Amino acid sequence: MPIASSKVTSRRLLALLSLLQVRRDWPGMLLAERLAVSERTVRRDVERLRELGYPIHAVKGPEGGYRLEAGSELPPLLFDDDQAVALAVALRVAVGTGAGIEEAAARALATVRQVLPSRLRQRVDALDVAVVESAGRGADPQVDTTVLLALSAAVRSAEELRFDYLSAAGPHDPGLRPARRVQPHHLVARGGRWYLIGWDPERLDWRIHRADRMALRVPNGPRFTPRQVPGGDVAAFLSARFKGSDSANIWPCRGEVILDLPAAQVAPFAGDGIAEELGPTRTRLLTGSWSWPALAATLARFDTEIEVIGPDPLREAFAALSRRAARAAHPRP
């Protein structure tokens, strides 16, 4: 078979397999229409997939058709380029999730990489990702894979990036402002979002950008000499910045209280705080936040009596919160 014809057949087999995976039953006539081929070609392609190990059963009925069943053995997997890259990205992230599948994910990634064409292997190898475990928040904005690959490539090649940034306030207009600049150092996945940690040569400081808000400009800027993030630990640095600290990975405001609740009811909602059982219905909690009012409000969520051990700024924050709550409880004239 000529090479061109072989490529066409392979693409058609991938398309057929994709269709069979998204719907339980497919009439042969509909498959032929979707693939722009004859029903005879569909039958021939189905036989090829069966030879590869895919359990495709004929569906009886007036129109006839096909159904892809779950097989007892894993057949050879067929992926197009985008699927292969997406699989490699997912496996690379899974290696650092802390979900107990790191070793299996690493072996699976090595297996996938071994069979990838060289052009895809280079793209996958260019993806350098750090993963920081964090509580999920539900649905998060999606990042285009091409953006992640471009960011990772810039990190590996130490090339300055130029980009437009979509702020939380609303859409931006790239034509009305100059491009931002950053020297990218680390691409990090945290809590379902992707972040780029980089050095801002204009502000002479480290900056963290959400990848889903970055619109890259081409070409990249000049090469730079990579530097180390403060402290040398990417995960600790990112966690500290999210806590509002420029250095140590601790909350700037930390307090200690006693709650009239069992420790079993406090611990699941203590976050990175420390819950100590003092009795059947009393728990000592040491926790923190980015501000004293935020800490007081967080502790008030427990909906129980609270005894503040310290420090005084936390007591003052509770007093201010109580006055504000009292005003909110009464309608204004």
C-alpha positions as a printed Julia matrix, in Angstrom:
333×3 Matrix{Float64}:
   0.0    0.0    0.0
   1.44   3.44  -0.86
   2.52   5.56   2.13
  -0.04   8.3    1.46
  -2.85   5.74   1.31
  -1.64   4.14   4.54
  -1.73   7.51   6.33
  -5.28   8.15   5.11
  -6.38   4.73   6.36
  -4.77   5.29   9.76
  -6.49   8.66  10.17
  -9.79   7.08   9.16
  -9.34   4.27  11.71
  -8.71   6.86  14.42
 -11.81   8.79  13.39
 -13.88   5.58  13.36
 -12.61   4.58  16.8
 -13.37   8.04  18.18
 -16.94   7.86  16.87
 -17.49   4.4   18.36
 -16.33   5.66  21.77
 -18.81   8.54  22.03
 -22.0    6.65  21.26
 -23.25   3.21  22.21
 -24.74   2.11  18.87
 -23.81   3.39  15.42
 -25.77   2.47  12.28
 -23.39   1.53   9.5
 -24.99   4.04   7.13
 -24.48   6.89   9.62
 -20.84   5.92  10.18
 -20.26   5.91   6.43
 -21.84   9.35   6.17
 -19.75  10.8    9.02
 -16.52   9.37   7.58
 -17.43  10.23   3.97
 -16.79   6.66   2.8
 -18.89   3.71   1.63
 -20.49   1.22   4.01
 -18.19  -1.43   2.54
 -15.18   0.65   3.64
 -16.7    0.95   7.11
 -17.03  -2.84   7.32
 -13.44  -3.26   6.21
 -12.19  -0.71   8.78
 -14.19  -2.39  11.54
 -12.44  -5.66  10.7
  -9.07  -3.94  10.96
  -9.94  -2.63  14.41
 -11.08  -6.11  15.46
  -7.74  -7.51  14.32
  -6.04  -4.95  16.57
  -8.04  -6.28  19.52
 -10.97  -3.88  19.76
 -14.19  -5.78  20.66
 -16.6   -4.33  18.1
 -19.88  -6.21  17.84
 -22.41  -6.07  15.05
 -25.8   -4.69  16.1
 -28.81  -6.42  14.64
 -31.8   -4.44  13.46
 -33.41  -2.8   10.45
 -30.44  -0.51   9.91
 -27.72  -2.68  11.42
 -24.65  -1.12  12.96
 -21.75  -1.51  15.37
 -21.03  -1.24  19.08
 -17.68  -0.95  20.86
 -17.75  -3.15  23.96
 -15.39  -3.11  26.92
 -12.81  -5.84  26.34
 -11.15  -8.13  28.87
  -7.69  -7.32  27.46
  -6.21  -3.94  26.65
  -5.85  -3.67  22.86
  -3.26  -1.51  21.13
  -4.24   2.13  21.64
  -4.52   4.55  18.75
  -4.11   8.28  19.36
  -3.86  11.27  17.11
  -1.17  13.89  17.8
  -3.26  16.05  20.13
  -4.47  13.02  22.12
  -0.92  11.72  22.52
   0.36  15.07  23.81
  -2.66  15.43  26.14
  -2.0   11.94  27.54
   1.65  12.73  28.16
   0.75  16.02  29.89
  -1.75  14.24  32.15
   0.76  11.53  33.06
   3.51  14.04  33.78
   1.18  15.95  36.11
   0.02  12.68  37.75
   3.62  11.87  38.68
   3.56  14.71  41.21
  -0.01  14.68  42.48
   0.63  12.73  45.68
  -2.34  10.49  44.89
  -0.39   7.25  45.33
  -0.03   6.62  41.59
   3.3    8.36  41.04
   5.32   5.24  40.21
   2.66   3.82  37.89
   2.25   7.19  36.16
   6.02   7.49  35.67
   6.18   4.01  34.1
   3.19   4.76  31.9
   4.77   8.02  30.76
   8.0    6.21  29.89
   6.01   3.65  27.87
   4.06   6.31  25.98
   7.2    8.33  25.3
   8.99   5.3   23.89
   6.42   4.76  21.14
   5.86   8.42  20.24
   7.15   9.76  16.93
  10.22  11.94  17.38
   8.29  15.16  16.62
   5.84  14.45  19.47
   8.54  13.14  21.79
  10.32  16.47  21.52
   7.13  18.34  22.44
   6.51  16.09  25.43
  10.12  16.3   26.63
   9.87  20.08  26.49
   7.05  20.04  29.03
   8.64  20.68  32.42
   5.99  20.95  35.14
   6.04  21.25  38.92
   2.89  20.06  40.71
   1.77  21.5   44.04
  -1.02  19.63  45.76
  -3.91  21.76  46.92
  -7.59  21.47  47.68
  -9.76  21.55  44.59
 -12.19  24.37  43.87
 -14.42  22.74  41.31
 -14.38  23.8   37.69
 -11.4   25.97  36.78
 -10.54  27.87  33.61
  -8.96  25.67  30.96
  -5.54  26.36  29.47
  -4.78  25.65  25.82
  -2.21  22.86  25.57
  -0.25  24.89  23.04
   0.12  27.66  25.64
   1.44  25.19  28.24
   3.9   23.76  25.73
   5.07  27.24  24.72
   5.54  28.28  28.36
   7.46  25.11  29.17
   9.64  25.49  26.08
  10.5   29.06  27.11
  11.41  27.85  30.61
  13.72  25.15  29.24
  15.37  27.43  26.69
  15.59  30.39  29.13
  13.93  32.8   26.71
  12.1   35.91  27.84
   8.35  35.92  27.19
   6.18  38.76  25.93
   2.45  38.48  26.6
  -0.84  40.22  27.23
  -2.6   39.47  30.5
  -6.32  39.17  31.15
  -6.98  40.7   34.56
  -9.7   39.53  36.91
 -11.53  42.84  36.33
 -12.35  42.05  32.73
 -11.05  41.6   29.18
  -7.98  43.42  28.0
  -7.19  45.17  24.78
  -3.68  44.2   23.63
  -3.65  47.02  21.12
  -3.84  49.71  23.81
  -0.98  48.66  26.05
   2.56  47.34  25.66
   3.27  43.65  26.14
   4.32  42.46  29.57
   7.74  40.86  29.95
   8.85  38.03  32.19
  11.79  35.67  32.47
  10.02  32.31  32.97
  11.52  29.95  35.54
   8.88  27.4   36.56
   5.52  26.15  35.26
   3.44  24.92  38.2
   0.11  23.11  38.55
  -1.67  23.93  41.8
  -5.24  23.18  42.78
  -6.45  22.66  39.22
  -4.82  25.83  37.84
  -1.55  26.48  36.04
   0.85  29.21  37.13
   4.03  30.61  35.63
   6.65  31.78  38.13
   9.03  34.29  36.6
  11.32  37.24  37.21
  10.03  40.63  36.07
  13.05  42.53  34.65
  11.19  45.84  34.86
   9.95  45.56  38.45
  13.04  43.62  39.55
  10.88  41.19  41.47
   9.32  37.74  41.2
   5.84  37.5   39.7
   3.23  34.73  39.47
   0.91  34.65  36.44
  -2.06  32.41  35.75
  -1.47  30.59  32.49
  -5.14  30.72  31.47
  -4.94  34.53  31.46
  -1.79  34.76  29.32
  -1.97  35.57  25.61
   1.54  35.02  24.31
   3.13  37.26  21.73
   5.7   36.02  19.22
   8.55  35.83  18.9
  10.05  35.28  22.34
  12.48  37.82  23.73
  16.21  37.45  24.41
  17.8   34.63  26.39
  18.56  35.14  30.07
  20.56  33.52  32.85
  18.2   31.46  35.06
  18.1   32.34  38.75
  16.84  30.49  41.81
  13.51  31.31  43.45
  13.82  32.62  47.02
  14.46  29.71  49.34
  15.15  27.36  46.44
  11.87  25.43  46.87
   9.28  26.18  44.16
   6.34  24.66  46.06
   7.2   26.51  49.28
   7.73  29.77  47.4
   4.35  29.54  45.66
   2.56  28.56  48.86
   4.16  31.47  50.71
   3.07  33.95  48.04
  -0.5   32.67  48.24
  -0.35  33.25  51.99
   0.72  36.84  51.44
   4.32  36.32  52.5
   7.41  37.33  50.52
   9.73  34.94  52.35
   8.71  32.28  54.88
   5.98  29.8   53.98
   3.79  30.8   56.92
   0.68  32.93  57.32
   1.53  36.51  58.28
  -1.25  36.42  60.89
  -1.4   33.38  63.19
  -3.63  32.9   66.2
  -4.63  30.32  68.8
  -8.18  29.67  70.01
 -10.21  27.07  71.86
 -13.43  25.93  70.2
 -16.37  24.24  71.97
 -16.4   21.44  69.4
 -14.95  17.9   69.2
 -11.66  17.67  67.37
 -13.28  15.35  64.83
 -15.54  18.23  63.73
 -12.73  20.79  63.6
  -9.9   18.88  61.9
 -11.59  18.42  58.48
 -11.97  22.22  58.15
  -8.71  23.31  59.77
  -6.8   23.49  56.48
  -3.1   23.66  57.29
  -3.86  24.54  60.92
  -3.14  22.31  63.92
  -6.15  20.93  65.85
  -5.47  19.49  69.32
  -8.13  17.6   71.28
  -8.61  18.99  74.81
 -11.65  16.94  75.7
 -14.79  15.38  74.22
 -16.17  18.8   73.21
 -13.14  21.12  73.3
 -10.41  21.66  70.68
  -7.37  23.91  70.6
  -6.77  25.29  67.09
  -3.63  27.04  65.88
  -4.16  28.5   62.42
  -3.46  31.53  60.28
  -4.6   33.81  57.48
  -3.4   36.77  55.43
  -5.01  39.34  57.77
  -6.46  39.48  61.27
 -10.03  40.27  60.1
  -9.82  37.33  57.67
  -8.63  35.03  60.47
 -11.45  36.13  62.78
 -14.02  35.6   60.04
 -12.58  32.17  59.23
 -12.8   31.06  62.85
 -16.36  32.39  63.13
 -17.39  29.84  60.5
 -17.24  27.1   63.12
 -20.49  28.51  64.65
 -19.57  27.81  68.28
 -18.17  29.54  71.36
 -14.61  30.77  70.78
 -12.0   31.49  73.46
  -9.08  33.5   72.08
  -5.74  32.47  73.59
  -3.85  35.08  71.56
  -2.52  37.3   70.27
  -4.21  40.61  71.03
  -4.65  41.62  67.34
  -6.93  38.61  66.94
  -9.08  39.77  69.88
  -9.27  43.23  68.34
 -10.29  41.73  65.01
 -13.11  39.79  66.72
 -14.28  43.0   68.43
 -14.36  44.85  65.1
 -16.15  41.91  63.48
 -18.79  41.86  66.24
 -19.48  45.58  65.84
 -19.77  45.18  62.09
 -22.11  42.2   62.52
 -24.27  44.14  64.99
 -24.69  46.95  62.48
 -25.55  44.46  59.75
 -28.22  42.89  61.96
 -30.25  46.09  62.08
 -31.64  47.73  58.94
 -30.57  51.28  58.3
 -33.26  54.01  58.57
